[in-house]
Amino acid sequence: MYLVGIDISKFKHDCFIATETGQTIKNNFSFANDFGGFSELLRVLKSLDHSSEIRIGLEATGHYGSNLKIFLHDNGYPFMELNPLLSERYRQVSSLRKTKTDKIDAMMISKLLLVLDFKPYPLKSYHILALKSLVRFRWRLIEARTKHKVRLQNIMDLTFPEYFKLFAAPFGETSLFILSHYPTAEKLARADLNALADNVRRLSHGRFTDSKLYRLVELAKSTIGNCNEIFEMQMAATLDQIKLHDEQIHQIEVKIMDIMDKYHFPTASIRGIGVISAASIISEYGDFSLFCSPAQMLSFAGLEPAIYQSGTQTFSGKMVKRGSPYLRLTLMNVSNSIIHFNSVFHQYYQKKRNEGKPHRVALSHVAKKLIRVIFKLEKDKIPFDLNQLK
């Protein structure tokens, strides 16, 4: 058996090859993260005796190893992707020396392959990879848009601090329209109320009443804020960024929904889970056949409780919060939603609350129950049926 450990980095990868008996086949072998480097790795792998099993292991290091994984898969070499925390802990217990290099990491990965149950990494189908890329990019755009909204709020605190008092949705379409056309309190105070009222009624569908608008104009006339051309320029640029991110997020959501409509995922049939949230859950879990139990899915999301046992003492505490933060956040958010749409989940939430558990802790229990439901639906490829839920 050949054990091939590969340490991933941005511009080059380090490789260590040994046999199960500890014989070193290839040491201190580095290859570039390009076609020439991949070809060199392939030449080395082909030189091995293919009558023996070849185990290849590499750490999960984001996108740096994506092209290598596809290259190995296309050339018929199965590989296992390791949790970096696992390989780091193995390195720590293997030596007391504080020495860490890429070459040592490659050797440790090679040794770790011998003690682990080798489970080849299945490359996800195109639509799952596309969903994951789109969903995560959407998260980043939302985070960027949030920063711009905070910046806009800061500017308004200086120029027109009374403005947001009258808005239930401070960054809704109506509010952004007013700010775009009347970026300063002075301009809003001199606005044509009849024309402005018509636009506001149309955009808010009558929710932002004329009386609120007149009150807003009066506040503009007596504001304690101070504005100048610098603040106005910053506001215009910030508003443009918010609008741009709104458009980009919408385009991505349309593409996500197109994929979700094309492939019928059972998770999306659960009432209370939106299409985008379902896409996030599906894309983060990927291949559900890799999970043998709901407990494994729970661990993957980082929602399992930490457990410490020593002698006669056993402690269990907060969730470990390892795994995908996108998945964990999505599961907690949808758990807050499904308790309003599913009576069984609502009763389960109330049961936990009656036991004295705080809201967030009760929600985490709902998330665990939801994971058990998702496991059943995706394994059996059946739609959600509330009547079958216990």
Secondary structure as UniProt FT lines:
FT   STRAND          2..7
FT   STRAND          12..19
FT   TURN            20..21
FT   STRAND          24..32
FT   HELIX           35..46
FT   TURN            50..51
FT   STRAND          54..59
FT   HELIX           62..65
FT   HELIX           66..74
FT   TURN            75..76
FT   STRAND          79..82
FT   HELIX           84..94
FT   HELIX           102..115
FT   HELIX           126..159
FT   TURN            161..162
FT   HELIX           163..166
FT   TURN            170..171
FT   HELIX           173..181
FT   HELIX           185..189
FT   HELIX           193..204
FT   TURN            205..206
FT   HELIX           210..221
FT   HELIX           229..262
FT   HELIX           266..269
FT   TURN            271..272
FT   HELIX           275..285
FT   HELIX           288..290
FT   HELIX           294..301
FT   STRAND          305..310
FT   TURN            311..312
FT   STRAND          313..319
FT   HELIX           325..338
FT   TURN            339..341
FT   HELIX           343..354
FT   TURN            355..356
FT   HELIX           359..380
FT   HELIX           386..388
//
